[in-house]
């Protein structure tokens, strides 16, 4: 068999790929932008694709190099895609706030026809995002958080019971696993109006399909790489959310809505607010809106698929990030006993004034708890990098560089929040960094765990509230210490949300 022709085709293909890569990887060099040296095909993602280091660490390397040179920005390559990485705070302020109209969108996949669950607020772009944001904003006010508060507290009973069981048998606990099940129960109840009881039944369908969404399978990694490299005319034919996951959550929302409307069931939760948006186009503090759709202009309300997408992202964003924040807080407290004791003293002192009950007012009185949560989010932001896309050519002040429309932008949140210029001794866990005096002395845009500007995370109040309630529930009666199964110094596992390799294992001591 003559192998000359196949060999010629293969060698030609490799040569063309190499030349194409060289051309793509000249993007930042031509523009005289400091960047990390790219590698054939991978760009700057070879180490992260090979699970050698976390992407945030790779980005921090670029951040430090740019700052050392006194630069305002750098360049990065996600495979063949050039990413603009701002470092200067004034430039970041322009991108996220002052010149937001140039950077309205996230770099994310959305295809509401093929993947209806992708049509949620985080993914939507331009006017579709603006319209939905205005509809959903009233559902996340402090008043609505207070309305949902008791639903969150009700889930702490299962959390406290499972912690007591672990203490009884004197067993170390993988605290992230337990806290994830707690937040799943909270989100299931608040967003979908159902009792999950994952603390008792960790293998429920709700948990199974939720985990399927986060599973970083080989096929999913390939799809994400295709999304990063190829234009939308190609990626629009690919479905990211598995069909069984989509069917489960859409049918769950349909069944819940139908049941509540037919039986006039009113619960103080997020699902009720979505039903109000569907039927009357606005949210109120009462049971109004449970009857079938009353608005005549469909553009004013939400479809069931849109409701499902918002409930779905509320679940994805709410359970993982809050569980991660609580886990990192307890990790730090287990290694800083003085901070832990001070926080427990505040928790119990405040609760005593509220009949030893966790109330909305009690949580808001806990100033040191606020500092502990803020310092945790500074040192370990669950979302360590903030994506944006330039949608209109942007000229950078005091520079000849123009960020072209369509260019990906990555803001290195974790690098900024661990910069010794803004946070001296950044590896130290010090809640007093967030005293009123210290906050006012720092430049703006040095603390952004929920983003900044008009696209700030809409659910930040809920996430913080859920985190505080969970920490109160654990610490009011328990002392935590680090178990030897926890690998220190910690390393971050690979994924879009920061987690600890090998888990955080704690010893619990019951104090009452």
KERO-956528 format. One record per residue (C-alpha): residue in one letter; x, y, z. Coordinates in Angstrom, 2 decimals. Each point is the difference from the previous one (the first is absolute). Layout:
N
+------+---------+---------+---------+
| code |      px |      py |      pz |
+------+---------+---------+---------+
|    a |       X |       Y |       Z |
...
+------+---------+---------+---------+
# end
This chain:
512
+------+---------+---------+---------+
| code |      px |      py |      pz |
+------+---------+---------+---------+
|    x |    0.00 |    0.00 |    0.00 |
|    x |    1.35 |    3.38 |   -1.03 |
|    x |    0.07 |    2.27 |    3.09 |
|    x |    1.36 |    3.01 |   -1.86 |
|    x |   -3.35 |    1.72 |   -0.54 |
|    x |   -1.35 |   -0.43 |    3.59 |
|    x |    3.36 |    1.14 |    1.37 |
|    x |   -0.08 |    3.07 |   -2.26 |
|    x |   -3.54 |    0.87 |    1.19 |
|    x |    0.97 |   -0.45 |    3.67 |
|    x |    3.21 |    1.99 |   -0.24 |
|    x |   -1.72 |    2.77 |   -1.96 |
|    x |   -2.79 |    0.18 |    2.61 |
|    x |    2.51 |    0.21 |    2.86 |
|    x |    2.00 |    2.64 |   -1.85 |
|    x |   -3.13 |    2.09 |   -0.66 |
|    x |   -1.06 |   -0.33 |    3.64 |
|    x |    3.45 |    1.10 |    1.09 |
|    x |   -0.01 |    3.02 |   -2.31 |
|    x |   -3.54 |    0.89 |    1.07 |
|    x |    1.04 |   -0.23 |    3.66 |
|    x |    3.06 |    2.18 |   -0.62 |
|    x |   -2.28 |    2.59 |   -1.62 |
|    x |   -2.58 |   -0.14 |    2.83 |
|    x |    2.73 |    0.15 |    2.63 |
|    x |    1.51 |    3.14 |   -1.49 |
|    x |   -3.05 |    2.05 |    1.03 |
|    x |    1.42 |    1.55 |    3.17 |
|    x |    3.58 |    0.19 |   -1.27 |
|    x |   -1.07 |    2.10 |   -2.99 |
|    x |   -1.81 |    2.36 |    2.39 |
|    x |    3.03 |    0.18 |    2.33 |
|    x |   -1.98 |   -1.41 |    2.94 |
|    x |    1.85 |   -2.00 |    2.64 |
|    x |   -1.28 |   -3.57 |    0.03 |
|    x |    0.89 |   -3.49 |    1.11 |
|    x |    1.76 |   -2.00 |   -2.71 |
|    x |   -2.59 |   -2.21 |   -1.74 |
|    x |    0.45 |   -3.69 |   -0.82 |
|    x |   -1.11 |   -1.65 |   -3.26 |
|    x |   -3.78 |   -0.66 |    0.02 |
|    x |   -0.37 |    0.67 |    3.74 |
|    x |    0.95 |    3.64 |    0.20 |
|    x |    0.48 |    0.60 |    3.75 |
|    x |   -2.25 |   -2.89 |    1.10 |
|    x |    2.37 |   -2.98 |   -0.27 |
|    x |    0.72 |   -0.15 |    3.75 |
|    x |   -3.64 |    0.55 |    0.93 |
|    x |   -1.26 |   -2.52 |   -2.58 |
|    x |    2.50 |   -2.50 |    1.39 |
|    x |   -1.25 |    0.76 |    3.53 |
|    x |    3.42 |    1.16 |    1.15 |
|    x |   -1.07 |    3.41 |    1.30 |
|    x |   -3.31 |    1.81 |    0.39 |
|    x |   -0.89 |    2.64 |   -2.60 |
|    x |   -0.06 |    2.71 |    2.69 |
|    x |    3.65 |   -0.80 |    0.83 |
|    x |    0.98 |    0.29 |   -3.64 |
|    x |   -1.80 |    3.32 |   -0.24 |
|    x |    1.70 |    1.21 |    3.20 |
|    x |    3.35 |   -0.65 |   -1.65 |
|    x |   -0.94 |    2.39 |   -2.80 |
|    x |   -1.41 |    2.53 |    2.50 |
|    x |    3.28 |    0.10 |    1.96 |
|    x |    2.11 |    0.31 |   -3.13 |
|    x |   -2.09 |    2.92 |   -1.31 |
|    x |    0.07 |    1.80 |    3.36 |
|    x |    3.76 |   -0.51 |    0.31 |
|    x |    0.40 |    1.77 |   -3.35 |
|    x |   -2.31 |    2.81 |    1.10 |
|    x |   -2.51 |   -0.95 |   -2.69 |
|    x |   -3.76 |    0.52 |   -0.03 |
|    x |   -0.97 |   -3.17 |   -1.87 |
|    x |    1.24 |   -3.27 |   -1.44 |
|    x |   -0.94 |   -2.64 |   -2.53 |
|    x |   -1.00 |   -3.64 |    0.40 |
|    x |   -0.93 |   -2.81 |   -2.40 |
|    x |   -2.85 |   -2.39 |    0.72 |
|    x |    0.93 |   -2.49 |   -2.68 |
|    x |   -0.12 |    2.22 |   -3.11 |
|    x |   -2.13 |    2.70 |    1.57 |
|    x |    1.88 |    3.15 |    1.09 |
|    x |   -1.19 |    1.30 |    3.38 |
|    x |    0.58 |    3.54 |    1.23 |
|    x |    0.97 |    0.08 |    3.70 |
|    x |   -0.31 |    3.43 |    1.70 |
|    x |    2.15 |    0.61 |    3.08 |
|    x |   -0.31 |    3.74 |    0.61 |
|    x |   -2.95 |    0.83 |    2.29 |
|    x |   -1.11 |    3.04 |   -2.01 |
|    x |   -0.09 |   -2.13 |   -3.13 |
|    x |   -2.01 |   -2.66 |    1.84 |
|    x |   -2.38 |    2.69 |    1.25 |
|    x |   -0.51 |    1.13 |   -3.58 |
|    x |   -0.74 |   -3.51 |   -1.24 |
|    x |   -2.38 |   -0.96 |    2.80 |
|    x |   -1.67 |    3.31 |    0.74 |
|    x |    0.84 |    3.29 |   -1.70 |
|    x |    0.12 |   -1.38 |   -3.56 |
|    x |   -2.28 |   -2.95 |    0.61 |
|    x |   -1.79 |    0.47 |   -3.34 |
|    x |    3.17 |   -1.29 |   -1.69 |
|    x |    0.10 |   -3.13 |    2.17 |
|    x |   -3.61 |   -0.99 |    0.69 |
|    x |    0.28 |   -3.74 |   -0.45 |
|    x |    1.57 |   -3.06 |    1.55 |
|    x |    2.07 |   -2.41 |   -2.03 |
|    x |   -2.45 |   -2.85 |    0.30 |
|    x |   -2.00 |   -2.46 |   -2.04 |
|    x |   -3.69 |    0.69 |   -0.56 |
|    x |   -2.39 |   -1.69 |   -2.43 |
|    x |   -3.58 |    0.31 |    1.23 |
|    x |   -1.40 |   -2.01 |   -2.91 |
|    x |    2.27 |   -3.04 |    0.31 |
|    x |    0.89 |    0.35 |    3.71 |
|    x |   -2.91 |    1.82 |    1.74 |
|    x |    1.68 |   -0.27 |    3.42 |
|    x |    2.89 |    2.10 |   -1.35 |
|    x |   -2.37 |    2.98 |   -0.38 |
|    x |    0.58 |    1.33 |    3.49 |
|    x |    1.08 |    3.41 |    1.22 |
|    x |    3.73 |   -0.76 |    0.24 |
|    x |    0.20 |   -1.09 |   -3.64 |
|    x |   -2.38 |    2.38 |   -1.75 |
|    x |    1.38 |    2.90 |   -2.00 |
|    x |   -0.82 |    3.59 |   -0.87 |
|    x |   -3.68 |    0.99 |    0.07 |
|    x |   -1.20 |   -3.50 |    0.97 |
|    x |    2.23 |    0.17 |    3.08 |
|    x |   -1.10 |    3.55 |    0.80 |
|    x |   -3.70 |   -0.90 |   -0.26 |
|    x |    0.28 |   -3.10 |    2.18 |
|    x |    2.23 |    1.75 |    2.55 |
|    x |   -2.63 |    2.72 |    0.50 |
|    x |   -2.67 |   -2.67 |    0.53 |
|    x |    2.05 |   -2.03 |    2.49 |
|    x |    1.60 |    2.81 |    2.01 |
|    x |   -3.07 |    0.49 |    2.26 |
|    x |    0.17 |   -3.69 |    0.98 |
|    x |    3.36 |    0.50 |    1.75 |
|    x |   -0.67 |    3.06 |    2.16 |
|    x |    0.65 |   -0.11 |    3.74 |
|    x |   -3.77 |   -0.21 |    0.52 |
|    x |   -0.23 |   -3.13 |   -2.15 |
|    x |    2.99 |   -1.51 |    1.82 |
|    x |   -1.79 |    0.54 |    3.29 |
|    x |   -3.09 |   -1.67 |   -1.48 |
|    x |    2.02 |   -3.12 |   -0.91 |
|    x |    2.11 |   -0.03 |    3.15 |
|    x |   -2.01 |   -2.54 |    2.01 |
|    x |    0.21 |   -2.48 |   -2.87 |
|    x |    3.80 |    0.15 |    0.28 |
|    x |   -0.07 |   -0.41 |    3.79 |
|    x |   -2.33 |   -3.01 |   -0.24 |
|    x |    2.74 |   -1.88 |   -1.85 |
|    x |    2.48 |    0.45 |    2.87 |
|    x |   -1.78 |   -2.69 |    2.03 |
|    x |    1.29 |   -2.72 |   -2.33 |
|    x |    3.46 |    1.59 |   -0.02 |
|    x |    0.25 |    0.07 |    3.79 |
|    x |   -1.28 |   -3.59 |    0.27 |
|    x |    2.62 |   -1.41 |   -2.36 |
|    x |    2.77 |    1.91 |    1.81 |
|    x |   -1.17 |   -1.44 |    3.34 |
|    x |    0.06 |   -3.50 |   -1.47 |
|    x |    3.60 |    0.52 |   -1.14 |
|    x |    1.00 |    1.25 |    3.44 |
|    x |   -1.70 |   -2.97 |    1.69 |
|    x |    2.05 |   -2.52 |   -1.97 |
|    x |    3.11 |    2.20 |    0.28 |
|    x |    0.53 |   -0.01 |   -3.74 |
|    x |    1.76 |    2.62 |   -2.10 |
|    x |   -2.32 |    1.68 |   -2.50 |
|    x |    0.51 |    1.07 |   -3.57 |
|    x |   -1.60 |    3.35 |    0.72 |
|    x |   -0.44 |    1.02 |   -3.65 |
|    x |   -2.16 |   -3.07 |   -0.66 |
|    x |   -2.28 |    0.75 |    2.96 |
|    x |   -0.27 |    3.73 |   -0.75 |
|    x |   -0.74 |   -0.72 |   -3.67 |
|    x |   -2.92 |   -2.17 |    1.03 |
|    x |   -1.23 |    2.75 |    2.32 |
|    x |    0.10 |    2.62 |   -2.77 |
|    x |   -1.66 |   -2.43 |   -2.43 |
|    x |   -2.85 |   -0.36 |    2.49 |
|    x |   -0.24 |    3.78 |    0.32 |
|    x |    0.02 |    0.66 |   -3.75 |
|    x |   -2.37 |   -2.88 |   -0.69 |
|    x |   -2.48 |    1.46 |    2.44 |
|    x |    0.43 |    3.67 |   -0.92 |
|    x |    0.45 |   -0.27 |   -3.79 |
|    x |   -2.10 |   -3.06 |   -0.83 |
|    x |   -2.37 |   -0.17 |    2.92 |
|    x |    0.76 |   -3.63 |    0.85 |
|    x |    1.50 |   -1.72 |    3.02 |
|    x |    3.17 |   -1.80 |   -1.15 |
|    x |    1.27 |   -1.36 |    3.34 |
|    x |    3.39 |   -0.70 |   -1.57 |
|    x |    1.56 |   -0.03 |    3.48 |
|    x |   -1.97 |   -3.20 |    0.57 |
|    x |   -0.20 |   -1.15 |   -3.60 |
|    x |    3.15 |    1.06 |   -1.89 |
|    x |   -0.99 |   -2.11 |   -3.02 |
|    x |   -3.25 |    1.77 |   -0.91 |
|    x |   -0.72 |    0.78 |   -3.66 |
|    x |    0.37 |    3.72 |    0.71 |
|    x |    3.54 |   -0.55 |    1.29 |
|    x |    0.85 |   -2.49 |   -2.75 |
|    x |   -0.98 |    2.31 |   -2.84 |
|    x |    1.62 |    2.98 |    1.69 |
|    x |    3.32 |   -1.85 |    0.26 |
|    x |   -0.34 |   -1.07 |   -3.64 |
|    x |    0.11 |    3.68 |   -0.93 |
|    x |    3.30 |    0.52 |    1.83 |
|    x |    1.63 |   -3.28 |   -1.12 |
|    x |    2.98 |    0.92 |   -2.14 |
|    x |   -0.20 |   -2.96 |   -2.39 |
|    x |    2.28 |   -0.45 |   -3.01 |
|    x |   -2.82 |    0.81 |   -2.43 |
|    x |   -0.85 |    3.15 |    1.94 |
|    x |    3.64 |    1.15 |   -0.05 |
|    x |    0.09 |   -0.52 |   -3.75 |
|    x |   -3.19 |    2.03 |   -0.44 |
|    x |    1.34 |    2.83 |    2.16 |
|    x |    3.21 |    0.04 |   -2.03 |
|    x |   -2.07 |    0.21 |   -3.21 |
|    x |   -1.97 |    2.91 |    1.48 |
|    x |    3.27 |    1.75 |    0.85 |
|    x |    1.55 |   -0.47 |   -3.45 |
|    x |   -2.71 |    0.01 |   -2.65 |
|    x |   -2.56 |    2.64 |   -1.04 |
|    x |   -3.66 |   -0.21 |    1.02 |
|    x |   -1.14 |   -1.17 |   -3.44 |
|    x |    1.69 |   -3.30 |    0.89 |
|    x |   -0.67 |   -0.17 |    3.74 |
|    x |   -3.72 |    0.66 |   -0.44 |
|    x |   -0.39 |   -3.60 |   -1.10 |
|    x |    1.39 |   -1.34 |    3.29 |
|    x |   -2.10 |   -0.69 |    3.09 |
|    x |    1.81 |    0.59 |    3.30 |
|    x |   -2.64 |   -0.84 |    2.61 |
|    x |   -0.77 |   -3.77 |   -0.07 |
|    x |   -3.53 |   -0.76 |   -1.19 |
|    x |   -0.92 |   -1.93 |    3.16 |
|    x |    1.09 |    2.95 |    2.17 |
|    x |   -2.00 |    2.44 |   -2.11 |
|    x |   -3.14 |   -2.16 |    0.07 |
|    x |    0.23 |   -0.54 |    3.76 |
|    x |    0.22 |    3.68 |    0.95 |
|    x |   -2.49 |    1.33 |   -2.56 |
|    x |   -2.58 |   -2.64 |    0.97 |
|    x |    0.65 |    0.70 |    3.68 |
|    x |   -0.79 |    3.68 |   -0.50 |
|    x |   -3.03 |   -0.74 |   -2.17 |
|    x |   -1.43 |   -2.39 |    2.59 |
|    x |    0.64 |    2.44 |    2.86 |
|    x |   -1.60 |    2.93 |   -1.83 |
|    x |   -3.03 |   -2.04 |   -1.06 |
|    x |   -0.54 |   -1.36 |    3.52 |
|    x |    0.24 |    3.42 |    1.65 |
|    x |   -2.28 |    1.70 |   -2.50 |
|    x |   -2.66 |   -2.73 |    0.14 |
|    x |    0.07 |   -0.28 |    3.79 |
|    x |    0.69 |    3.67 |    0.84 |
|    x |    3.14 |   -0.97 |    1.97 |
|    x |    2.03 |    2.96 |    1.28 |
|    x |    3.55 |   -0.43 |    1.31 |
|    x |    2.41 |    2.79 |    0.87 |
|    x |    2.68 |   -1.03 |   -2.47 |
|    x |    1.71 |    0.84 |   -3.27 |
|    x |   -2.33 |   -2.25 |   -1.99 |
|    x |   -3.01 |    2.06 |    1.11 |
|    x |    1.73 |    3.15 |   -1.22 |
|    x |    0.66 |   -1.65 |   -3.37 |
|    x |   -3.67 |   -0.98 |   -0.21 |
|    x |   -0.93 |    3.63 |    0.64 |
|    x |    2.31 |    1.10 |   -2.81 |
|    x |   -1.60 |   -2.58 |   -2.27 |
|    x |   -3.58 |    0.96 |    0.79 |
|    x |   -0.02 |    3.71 |    0.87 |
|    x |    3.41 |    1.21 |   -1.19 |
|    x |    1.13 |    1.29 |    3.40 |
|    x |    0.70 |   -1.18 |    3.54 |
|    x |   -1.89 |    0.86 |    3.19 |
|    x |    0.21 |   -0.96 |    3.67 |
|    x |   -3.22 |   -2.02 |    0.05 |
|    x |   -1.70 |   -2.96 |   -1.70 |
|    x |   -1.06 |    1.99 |   -3.07 |
|    x |    0.76 |   -1.60 |   -3.35 |
|    x |   -0.88 |   -3.62 |    0.76 |
|    x |   -2.84 |    0.02 |   -2.50 |
|    x |    0.77 |   -0.67 |   -3.66 |
|    x |    1.73 |    2.63 |   -2.11 |
|    x |   -1.72 |    3.36 |    0.20 |
|    x |    2.29 |    2.12 |   -2.20 |
|    x |   -0.85 |    0.42 |   -3.65 |
|    x |    3.51 |    0.89 |   -1.25 |
|    x |    2.08 |   -3.19 |    0.19 |
|    x |    3.24 |    2.02 |   -0.10 |
|    x |   -0.79 |    1.31 |    3.50 |
|    x |   -0.14 |   -3.44 |    1.59 |
|    x |    2.16 |   -3.12 |    0.16 |
|    x |   -0.55 |   -3.26 |   -1.86 |
|    x |    0.25 |   -3.29 |    1.89 |
|    x |    3.32 |   -0.71 |   -1.74 |
|    x |    1.30 |    3.41 |    1.11 |
|    x |   -1.16 |   -0.74 |    3.54 |
|    x |    1.78 |   -3.37 |   -0.10 |
|    x |    3.21 |    1.63 |   -1.24 |
|    x |   -0.01 |    2.58 |    2.83 |
|    x |   -0.76 |   -2.62 |    2.66 |
|    x |    2.71 |   -2.21 |   -1.49 |
|    x |    2.72 |    2.67 |    0.14 |
|    x |   -1.17 |    1.01 |    3.48 |
|    x |    0.67 |   -3.61 |    1.00 |
|    x |    3.35 |   -0.27 |   -1.78 |
|    x |    1.31 |    3.35 |    1.23 |
|    x |   -1.53 |   -0.18 |    3.46 |
|    x |    0.84 |   -3.43 |    1.30 |
|    x |    3.60 |   -0.42 |   -1.16 |
|    x |    1.37 |    3.49 |    0.71 |
|    x |   -1.61 |    0.28 |    3.45 |
|    x |    1.13 |   -3.48 |    1.02 |
|    x |    3.51 |    0.84 |   -1.19 |
|    x |    0.06 |    3.28 |    1.93 |
|    x |   -1.14 |   -1.68 |    3.22 |
|    x |    2.59 |   -2.74 |   -0.51 |
|    x |    2.85 |    2.46 |   -0.43 |
|    x |   -1.22 |    2.03 |    3.00 |
|    x |    0.04 |   -3.10 |    2.23 |
|    x |    3.39 |   -1.00 |   -1.41 |
|    x |    1.43 |    3.39 |    1.01 |
|    x |   -1.78 |   -0.01 |    3.39 |
|    x |    1.34 |   -3.47 |    0.76 |
|    x |    3.52 |    1.44 |   -0.37 |
|    x |   -0.72 |    3.28 |    1.81 |
|    x |   -1.55 |   -0.97 |    3.32 |
|    x |    0.01 |    3.57 |    1.33 |
|    x |   -2.14 |    1.16 |   -2.93 |
|    x |   -2.28 |   -3.01 |    0.39 |
|    x |   -0.52 |    0.62 |    3.73 |
|    x |   -0.70 |    3.69 |   -0.57 |
|    x |   -2.55 |   -0.80 |   -2.68 |
|    x |   -1.76 |   -2.65 |    2.10 |
|    x |   -0.19 |    2.43 |    2.90 |
|    x |   -1.69 |    2.57 |   -2.26 |
|    x |   -2.42 |   -2.57 |   -1.45 |
|    x |   -1.18 |   -1.24 |    3.38 |
|    x |   -0.11 |    3.47 |    1.51 |
|    x |   -2.24 |    1.30 |   -2.79 |
|    x |   -2.18 |   -3.13 |   -0.08 |
|    x |   -0.57 |    0.30 |    3.73 |
|    x |   -1.69 |    3.37 |   -0.64 |
|    x |   -2.27 |   -1.70 |   -2.55 |
|    x |   -1.27 |   -2.88 |    2.15 |
|    x |    2.89 |   -2.19 |   -1.28 |
|    x |   -1.59 |   -0.07 |   -3.44 |
|    x |    1.68 |    0.79 |   -3.32 |
|    x |   -2.04 |    2.93 |   -1.27 |
|    x |    0.49 |    2.42 |   -2.88 |
|    x |    0.61 |    2.83 |    2.47 |
|    x |    2.49 |   -2.08 |    2.00 |
|    x |    2.07 |   -0.84 |   -3.09 |
|    x |    0.18 |    3.68 |   -0.95 |
|    x |    1.27 |    0.90 |    3.48 |
|    x |    3.05 |   -2.29 |   -0.30 |
|    x |    2.69 |    2.43 |   -1.13 |
|    x |    2.94 |   -2.34 |    0.57 |
|    x |   -1.74 |   -2.75 |   -2.00 |
|    x |   -0.26 |    2.50 |   -2.87 |
|    x |    3.75 |    0.60 |    0.22 |
|    x |    0.80 |   -3.74 |    0.09 |
|    x |   -2.12 |   -0.69 |   -3.08 |
|    x |    1.53 |    2.97 |   -1.86 |
|    x |    3.55 |   -1.08 |    0.83 |
|    x |   -0.81 |   -3.55 |   -1.13 |
|    x |   -1.32 |    1.33 |   -3.32 |
|    x |    3.11 |    2.16 |   -0.37 |
|    x |    2.47 |   -2.80 |    0.50 |
|    x |   -2.02 |   -2.77 |   -1.68 |
|    x |   -2.49 |    1.53 |   -2.47 |
|    x |   -2.05 |   -2.95 |   -1.35 |
|    x |    0.05 |    1.57 |   -3.47 |
|    x |    3.62 |    1.08 |   -0.31 |
|    x |   -0.13 |    1.51 |   -3.51 |
|    x |   -2.65 |    2.33 |   -1.39 |
|    x |   -0.80 |   -0.32 |   -3.74 |
|    x |   -1.18 |    2.75 |   -2.31 |
|    x |   -0.17 |    0.50 |   -3.77 |
|    x |    0.63 |    3.29 |   -1.79 |
|    x |   -3.05 |    0.79 |   -2.13 |
|    x |    1.20 |    3.36 |   -1.35 |
|    x |    3.58 |    1.09 |   -0.84 |
|    x |    1.60 |    1.54 |    3.10 |
|    x |    2.96 |    2.37 |    0.01 |
|    x |    2.15 |   -0.26 |    3.11 |
|    x |    1.03 |    3.34 |    1.47 |
|    x |    3.70 |    0.90 |   -0.20 |
|    x |    0.57 |   -2.90 |   -2.37 |
|    x |   -0.09 |   -0.72 |   -3.73 |
|    x |   -1.79 |   -3.32 |    0.62 |
|    x |   -3.60 |   -0.44 |   -1.08 |
|    x |   -1.95 |   -2.96 |    1.38 |
|    x |   -1.89 |   -1.25 |   -3.03 |
|    x |   -3.65 |   -1.00 |    0.10 |
|    x |   -0.28 |   -3.71 |    0.73 |
|    x |    3.17 |   -0.14 |    2.11 |
|    x |   -0.22 |   -2.09 |    3.14 |
|    x |    0.84 |    1.76 |    3.29 |
|    x |    1.02 |   -1.78 |    3.21 |
|    x |    0.24 |    1.92 |    3.28 |
|    x |    2.25 |   -1.84 |    2.50 |
|    x |   -2.03 |    0.50 |    3.18 |
|    x |    2.07 |   -2.32 |    2.20 |
|    x |    3.27 |    1.66 |   -1.07 |
|    x |   -1.33 |    3.45 |    0.91 |
|    x |   -1.39 |   -1.19 |    3.33 |
|    x |    3.36 |   -1.57 |    0.89 |
|    x |    2.10 |    2.92 |   -1.14 |
|    x |    2.21 |    1.17 |    2.91 |
|    x |   -0.33 |    3.59 |   -1.27 |
|    x |   -3.66 |   -0.08 |    1.05 |
|    x |    0.07 |   -2.73 |    2.67 |
|    x |    3.32 |   -0.17 |    1.90 |
|    x |    1.02 |   -3.57 |    0.92 |
|    x |   -2.79 |   -1.30 |   -2.29 |
|    x |    0.30 |   -3.65 |    1.04 |
|    x |   -0.90 |    0.87 |    3.59 |
|    x |   -3.67 |   -0.43 |    0.92 |
|    x |   -0.92 |    3.27 |    1.68 |
|    x |   -3.70 |    0.98 |    0.23 |
|    x |    0.96 |    3.48 |    1.23 |
|    x |    0.97 |    0.86 |   -3.56 |
|    x |   -3.73 |    0.63 |   -0.33 |
|    x |   -0.44 |    2.47 |    2.81 |
|    x |   -1.66 |    3.21 |   -1.22 |
|    x |    3.31 |    1.85 |    0.30 |
|    x |    1.96 |   -2.54 |   -2.05 |
|    x |   -2.69 |   -0.28 |   -2.67 |
|    x |   -0.08 |    3.78 |   -0.49 |
|    x |    3.81 |    0.17 |   -0.25 |
|    x |    0.20 |   -2.45 |   -2.95 |
|    x |   -0.50 |    0.95 |   -3.64 |
|    x |   -3.25 |   -1.00 |   -1.68 |
|    x |   -0.03 |   -3.20 |   -2.08 |
|    x |    2.42 |   -1.85 |    2.29 |
|    x |   -2.77 |   -2.26 |    1.34 |
|    x |   -2.27 |   -1.59 |   -2.60 |
|    x |   -1.07 |   -3.54 |    0.97 |
|    x |   -3.44 |    0.64 |   -1.56 |
|    x |    1.24 |    2.16 |   -2.86 |
|    x |   -0.66 |    3.73 |   -0.29 |
|    x |   -2.08 |    2.41 |   -2.03 |
|    x |   -3.39 |   -0.63 |   -1.62 |
|    x |    0.74 |   -3.73 |   -0.38 |
|    x |    0.79 |   -0.54 |    3.67 |
|    x |   -1.36 |   -3.38 |    1.13 |
|    x |   -3.71 |    0.57 |    0.53 |
|    x |   -0.20 |   -2.69 |    2.69 |
|    x |    2.85 |    1.25 |    2.21 |
|    x |   -2.34 |    0.88 |    2.90 |
|    x |   -1.46 |   -3.49 |   -0.01 |
|    x |    3.43 |   -1.66 |   -0.26 |
|    x |    1.40 |    1.97 |    2.94 |
|    x |   -3.14 |   -0.55 |    2.07 |
|    x |    0.05 |   -3.76 |   -0.60 |
|    x |    3.71 |   -0.12 |    0.84 |
|    x |   -0.47 |    1.90 |    3.28 |
|    x |   -2.92 |   -2.19 |    1.09 |
|    x |    2.00 |   -3.15 |   -0.72 |
|    x |    3.05 |    1.22 |    1.93 |
|    x |   -2.15 |    1.03 |    2.96 |
|    x |   -1.63 |   -3.41 |    0.05 |
|    x |    3.39 |   -1.77 |    0.06 |
|    x |    1.92 |    2.27 |    2.37 |
|    x |   -2.54 |    0.85 |    2.68 |
|    x |    0.37 |   -3.46 |    1.51 |
|    x |    3.16 |   -1.44 |   -1.60 |
|    x |    3.71 |    0.62 |    0.10 |
|    x |    1.81 |   -0.99 |   -3.20 |
|    x |    3.60 |   -1.08 |   -0.39 |
|    x |    1.98 |   -1.28 |   -2.96 |
|    x |    0.16 |   -3.76 |   -0.48 |
|    x |    3.21 |   -1.60 |   -1.26 |
|    x |   -1.84 |   -1.21 |   -3.12 |
|    x |    0.01 |    3.60 |   -1.25 |
|    x |    3.06 |    0.57 |   -2.17 |
|    x |    1.81 |    3.21 |    0.97 |
|    x |    1.10 |    2.25 |   -1.46 |
|    x |   -3.15 |   -0.25 |   -2.03 |
|    x |   -0.11 |   -0.19 |   -3.78 |
|    x |   -2.96 |    0.98 |   -2.13 |
|    x |   -1.77 |   -2.74 |   -1.90 |
|    x |   -0.88 |    0.49 |   -3.67 |
|    x |   -3.35 |    1.50 |   -0.91 |
|    x |   -1.83 |    3.27 |   -0.53 |
|    x |   -0.61 |    0.38 |    3.76 |
|    x |    2.96 |   -0.07 |    2.41 |
|    x |    0.09 |   -3.14 |    2.14 |
|    x |    2.70 |   -1.74 |    2.03 |
|    x |    1.81 |   -3.05 |   -1.34 |
|    x |   -0.79 |   -2.98 |    2.21 |
|    x |   -2.74 |    1.88 |    1.84 |
|    x |   -0.06 |    1.86 |    3.32 |
|    x |   -0.24 |   -2.50 |    2.85 |
|    x |   -0.87 |    1.35 |    3.43 |
|    x |   -0.30 |   -1.28 |    3.55 |
|    x |   -3.12 |    1.24 |    1.79 |
|    x |   -0.35 |    0.52 |    3.73 |
|    x |   -3.50 |    0.54 |    1.38 |
|    x |   -0.01 |    2.75 |    2.63 |
|    x |   -3.55 |   -0.19 |    1.47 |
+------+---------+---------+---------+
# end
